[in-house]
């Protein structure tokens, strides 16, 4: 039995407004139950859940990467309320240079450079405490970027290894979970990118920097609109950034650290889609190349990476209200080229 009056009421508000109300009064679990009660609102709730993960108290999941020369299978979770880290079960395989995203309370991880093949993907299901294998991607990818957008998971760019040769990737693919759970090819990016940074806002995917042809760091930025199915070039960042970390927070895109081809960077810049301008924000406490970032509970967290002295286990948090960074509890071990995502409770 449907409730058309309730659904009409929902449509009076945009997704972010309702997400904010539910975040304040009920939380993500109530939104997931709402979708079960009103199947006609499935698309709306899929779009709202990623917004909730940035606004509500939740957790940051970090996995894979390198510790020294060791490629990691390990994963850990940061509770933002307790400011503490918890070790998670090992992933199904080693993943150094993966990408990650969250959807509907699960943590998804894509790509690797293990001997098992880099087209693999898996997800962690927190209520059951287990990892599950996902369908193979269309293309093997090392060091891609991933986002959640419109209830689907998108994986972009990276490297594909053919024998001993690495090929830069310009392709993007999508995993839809509302059907058969298969990967679908999507429109190509405007240029190939290894180690890009990516985030999503509304119905748009933003991809920033990375290494381009000749493996030179890029400052170029492009945006994909899921409705129009087109990419468009945006104003470039102030600095060239390969291996930067990115997340969306309060309607803006943050891009943190990376390397300009000479040194690891501390600098951070923020893109405002409403004005089309980039702005510098306070620099991080540490230089960070190949770190991982996620936004949760109204703050931005950047984890691990490497500075000019070595790999980092440290984590820092940016509070946009205070306009400042502070260090929080470190991870259990240093991680470079790990992947992270915020998962709503």
C-alpha positions in Angstrom: 0.0 0.0 0.0 1.5 3.4 -1.0 1.3 6.7 0.8 1.1 9.3 -2.0 0.5 12.2 0.4 3.7 11.5 2.2 5.6 11.2 -1.1 4.2 14.5 -2.3 5.3 16.1 0.9 8.9 14.8 0.4 9.0 16.3 -3.1 8.3 19.8 -1.7 11.9 19.8 -0.4 15.2 19.2 -2.2 17.3 16.2 -1.2 19.8 18.0 0.9 17.2 19.8 3.0 15.4 16.6 3.9 18.8 14.8 4.4 19.7 17.5 6.9 16.4 17.1 8.8 16.8 13.3 9.0 20.4 13.6 10.0 19.4 15.9 12.9 16.3 14.0 14.1 16.6 10.4 13.0 19.9 9.5 11.3 20.7 7.3 8.3 19.2 4.1 9.7 15.8 5.8 9.7 16.3 6.9 6.1 17.0 3.3 5.1 13.9 2.1 6.8 11.9 4.9 5.1 13.0 3.6 1.8 11.7 0.1 2.7 8.4 1.6 3.7 8.1 3.7 0.5 9.7 1.9 -2.4 8.7 4.8 -4.7 11.3 6.9 -2.8 14.2 4.5 -3.5 16.0 6.9 -5.9 15.6 9.8 -3.5 16.9 7.9 -0.5 19.9 6.6 -2.5 20.9 10.2 -3.2 20.3 11.4 0.3 22.4 8.7 2.1 25.7 10.0 0.8 24.8 13.5 2.0 23.9 12.1 5.5 27.4 10.5 5.8 29.0 14.0 5.7 26.5 15.5 8.2 25.9 12.7 10.8 28.2 11.1 13.3 29.6 8.1 11.6 32.8 6.3 10.9 35.8 6.5 8.5 36.9 3.3 7.0 40.5 3.0 5.7 42.0 0.1 3.9 45.0 -1.2 1.9 47.9 0.8 0.8 51.6 0.3 1.6 53.4 0.1 5.0 57.0 0.4 4.0 57.3 -1.9 1.0 54.5 -4.2 2.3 51.2 -4.3 0.4 48.4 -4.4 2.8 45.2 -6.4 3.2 44.3 -4.8 6.5 41.5 -2.3 7.2 40.5 -0.2 10.2 37.7 2.1 11.3 37.8 5.5 13.0 34.9 6.3 15.3 34.6 10.1 15.1 32.8 10.4 18.4 35.2 8.3 20.4 38.2 9.4 18.3 39.5 5.9 18.3 40.6 3.3 15.7 39.4 -0.3 15.5 41.0 -3.0 13.4 38.6 -4.7 11.0 38.8 -8.2 9.4 41.3 -8.5 6.6 40.1 -7.8 3.1 39.8 -10.7 0.6 43.1 -9.7 -1.1 46.0 -7.3 -0.9 45.1 -3.8 -2.2 47.8 -1.2 -2.7 46.5 1.8 -4.5 42.8 1.1 -4.4 39.8 3.4 -4.5 36.9 3.4 -2.1 33.3 4.7 -1.6 30.4 4.0 0.6 26.8 3.3 -0.3 23.8 2.5 2.0 26.0 1.7 5.0 28.5 -0.6 3.2 32.2 0.2 2.4 33.2 -0.6 -1.2 36.8 -1.0 -2.4 38.0 -1.2 -6.0 41.3 -2.1 -7.8 44.6 -3.4 -6.5 47.9 -4.5 -7.9 48.0 -7.9 -6.3 48.8 -11.0 -8.4 45.1 -11.9 -8.3 44.3 -9.2 -10.8 43.4 -5.6 -10.6 39.9 -5.8 -11.9 38.6 -7.1 -8.6 36.4 -5.3 -6.1 34.9 -6.1 -2.7 32.7 -4.6 0.0 32.6 -4.7 3.8 29.2 -5.1 5.4 29.4 -3.7 8.9 26.4 -5.4 10.5 27.9 -8.8 9.6 31.5 -7.9 10.0 32.5 -9.5 6.7 33.9 -8.8 3.2 32.1 -9.9 0.1 33.4 -10.3 -3.4 31.8 -8.1 -6.1 31.6 -8.6 -9.9 34.8 -8.0 -11.8 35.2 -4.5 -13.1 35.4 -4.0 -16.9 39.0 -2.9 -16.7 41.8 -3.6 -14.4 42.7 -0.4 -12.4 45.5 0.6 -10.1 45.3 4.0 -8.4 41.8 5.0 -9.6 39.3 7.3 -8.0 35.8 6.3 -6.8 32.6 8.1 -5.8 29.0 7.4 -5.0 26.7 9.2 -7.3 22.9 8.9 -7.8 22.7 5.5 -6.0 25.5 4.0 -8.1 29.3 3.6 -7.7 31.6 5.2 -10.2 35.3 4.3 -10.7 37.5 6.6 -12.9 41.0 6.6 -14.3 44.0 5.0 -12.8 46.6 2.7 -14.5 46.2 -0.6 -16.3 49.1 -2.9 -16.3 49.8 -4.9 -19.5 52.7 -7.2 -19.0 55.4 -4.8 -17.8 53.8 -1.7 -19.3 51.5 0.7 -17.5 48.8 2.4 -19.5 47.1 5.6 -18.3 43.3 5.2 -18.2 40.7 7.8 -19.5 37.8 5.4 -18.9 35.0 5.4 -16.3 32.7 2.6 -15.3 29.6 2.4 -13.1 28.3 -0.4 -10.8 24.5 -0.2 -10.4 23.1 -2.0 -7.4 19.4 -1.5 -8.1 19.4 -4.1 -10.9 21.7 -7.1 -11.6 24.7 -5.5 -10.1 26.8 -5.3 -13.3 29.4 -2.9 -14.4 28.6 -0.5 -17.2 31.0 1.6 -19.4 30.4 5.3 -19.0 31.5 8.4 -21.0 35.3 8.8 -21.1 37.0 11.6 -19.2 38.4 14.5 -21.1 41.9 13.3 -20.4 43.6 10.2 -18.9 44.5 10.5 -15.2 46.5 8.3 -12.9 46.1 8.9 -9.1 43.4 11.6 -9.4 41.3 12.9 -6.6 37.5 12.7 -6.9 34.3 13.7 -5.0 30.6 14.0 -5.8 28.1 16.7 -5.1 24.4 16.5 -6.1 24.2 14.9 -9.6 27.8 15.7 -10.4 31.2 13.9 -10.2 34.3 16.1 -9.9 37.8 14.7 -10.7 40.9 16.8 -10.0 44.5 16.5 -10.9 46.4 13.3 -11.0 49.2 12.4 -13.4 48.6 13.0 -17.1 50.5 12.0 -20.2 54.2 11.7 -19.6 53.2 11.2 -15.9 53.3 14.9 -15.1 51.1 16.2 -12.3 47.9 18.0 -13.5 46.0 21.0 -12.2 43.1 20.4 -14.5 39.6 19.6 -13.2 36.6 18.2 -14.9 33.0 17.5 -14.0 30.6 14.8 -15.1 26.8 15.3 -14.9 25.0 12.1 -14.5 21.8 13.4 -16.1 23.3 14.9 -19.2 26.0 12.2 -19.4 28.7 14.7 -20.4 32.1 15.9 -19.1 33.0 19.5 -18.9 36.3 21.3 -18.1 36.3 23.5 -15.0 38.7 26.2 -13.8 42.1 24.6 -12.9 43.4 24.3 -9.4 46.1 26.7 -8.2 48.6 23.9 -7.9 49.4 20.8 -9.8 48.5 17.8 -7.7 49.1 14.1 -8.2 48.1 11.7 -5.4 45.9 14.3 -3.7 43.0 13.4 -1.4 39.5 14.9 -1.9 36.1 15.0 -0.3 32.9 17.1 -0.5 31.8 19.1 2.5 29.0 21.7 2.9 28.5 21.9 -0.8 32.1 22.5 -1.7 35.0 20.3 -3.0 38.2 20.1 -0.9 41.5 18.9 -2.5 44.3 18.2 0.0 48.0 17.7 -0.5 49.4 15.5 -3.2 52.7 16.1 -5.0 53.5 18.8 -7.6 56.2 16.6 -9.0 58.9 18.1 -6.8 57.7 17.7 -3.2 54.8 16.5 -1.1 52.3 19.4 -0.5 50.6 20.7 2.7 48.4 23.1 0.8 44.6 22.7 0.5 42.2 24.3 -1.9 38.4 24.4 -2.1 36.1 24.7 -5.1 32.8 26.4 -4.8 30.4 25.2 -7.6 28.1 28.2 -6.9 30.7 30.7 -8.0 33.0 28.5 -10.1 36.1 29.7 -8.2 38.9 28.0 -6.3 40.0 29.3 -2.9 43.0 28.4 -0.7 42.2 27.3 2.8 44.6 26.8 5.7 47.3 24.3 5.0 47.4 20.9 6.7 49.7 20.3 9.6 51.8 17.8 7.5 52.8 17.4 3.9 50.8 14.5 2.5 51.2 12.7 -0.8 49.0 9.6 -1.5 46.8 10.2 1.5 43.1 9.4 1.8 40.3 11.7 2.8 36.7 11.5 4.0 34.1 14.0 5.3 31.9 13.1 8.3 29.9 14.9 11.0 30.6 18.3 9.3 34.4 17.9 9.3 37.1 16.8 6.9 39.6 14.0 7.8 42.9 13.2 6.0 44.6 10.0 6.8 48.2 8.8 6.2 50.1 9.3 3.1 53.8 10.3 3.0 55.8 13.4 3.6 59.5 14.1 2.6 60.6 11.9 5.5 58.5 8.8 5.0 55.1 7.2 5.4 52.6 8.5 7.9 50.2 7.0 10.4 48.9 10.4 11.5 45.4 11.8 10.9 44.3 15.4 10.9 40.8 17.0 10.9 39.7 20.3 9.4 36.8 22.1 11.0 35.4 24.6 8.5 33.7 26.6 11.3 37.0 27.1 13.2 38.9 27.2 9.8 41.7 25.2 11.3 43.3 21.8 11.4 44.0 19.6 14.4 45.6 16.2 14.8 43.5 13.3 16.0 44.3 9.7 17.0 46.7 8.0 14.6 46.0 4.8 12.6 47.4 1.5 13.8 50.1 1.6 11.2 51.4 4.0 8.5 49.5 3.8 5.2 50.5 5.3 1.9 48.1 4.9 -1.2 45.3 3.6 1.0 41.6 4.3 0.3 39.0 5.8 2.7 35.3 6.6 2.8 32.8 7.8 5.4 30.2 5.3 6.3 27.0 6.4 8.1 26.0 4.5 11.2 
